[in-house]
Amino acid sequence: MNIKINRDALLKPLANVASIVERKHALPILSNILIQGKDGQVQLTATDLEMQVSLSFKADLKEEIATTISARKFFDITRSLPDDCVIDIAIKDSRVSVKANKSRFAIQTLPAKDYPVMTKASSEAVV
């Protein structure tokens, strides 16, 4: 499963989502962000169990994806890459590889099914 995206198009939504993630957490999955993608859209989600931030953006992806990745590591890697480069993100088993120009990184993942996603609040009044 691969995603191709311009570094600058990824950096802003990634920075916004990663901003609520704590570096060290009692639950390791909460140090990660959830990456989901289908139909040319990628959604990044982060939560601290009190609030949740989700942002979507367009990207070149061939198939449906879902995984979690360390928010800080992914953000730091993305930020360190050259401006306007194309990032190739490959998800295989429990690893994500990030490639751009001559740079290569591998990051361990956790299963997307274990990520705590908050449900949207109902707009109906409850008495």
Secondary structure in CASP SS format (residue, H / E / C, confidence):
PFRMAT SS
TARGET T0000
AUTHOR 0000-0000-0000
METHOD secondary structure of the structure
MODEL  1
M C 1.00
N E 1.00
I E 1.00
K E 1.00
I E 1.00
N E 1.00
R H 1.00
D H 1.00
A H 1.00
L H 1.00
L H 1.00
K H 1.00
P H 1.00
L H 1.00
A H 1.00
N H 1.00
V H 1.00
A H 1.00
S C 1.00
I C 1.00
V C 1.00
E C 1.00
R C 1.00
K C 1.00
H C 1.00
A C 1.00
L C 1.00
P H 1.00
I H 1.00
L H 1.00
S H 1.00
N E 1.00
I E 1.00
L E 1.00
I E 1.00
Q E 1.00
G E 1.00
K E 1.00
D C 1.00
G C 1.00
Q E 1.00
V E 1.00
Q E 1.00
L E 1.00
T E 1.00
A E 1.00
T E 1.00
D C 1.00
L C 1.00
E C 1.00
M C 1.00
Q E 1.00
V E 1.00
S E 1.00
L E 1.00
S E 1.00
F E 1.00
K E 1.00
A C 1.00
D E 1.00
L E 1.00
K C 1.00
E C 1.00
E C 1.00
I E 1.00
A E 1.00
T E 1.00
T E 1.00
I E 1.00
S E 1.00
A H 1.00
R H 1.00
K H 1.00
F H 1.00
F H 1.00
D H 1.00
I H 1.00
T H 1.00
R H 1.00
S H 1.00
L C 1.00
P C 1.00
D C 1.00
D C 1.00
C C 1.00
V E 1.00
I E 1.00
D E 1.00
I E 1.00
A E 1.00
I E 1.00
K E 1.00
D C 1.00
S C 1.00
R E 1.00
V E 1.00
S E 1.00
V E 1.00
K E 1.00
A E 1.00
N C 1.00
K C 1.00
S E 1.00
R E 1.00
F E 1.00
A E 1.00
I E 1.00
Q E 1.00
T E 1.00
L E 1.00
P C 1.00
A H 1.00
K H 1.00
D H 1.00
Y C 1.00
P C 1.00
V C 1.00
M C 1.00
T C 1.00
K C 1.00
A C 1.00
S C 1.00
S C 1.00
E C 1.00
A C 1.00
V C 1.00
V C 1.00
END
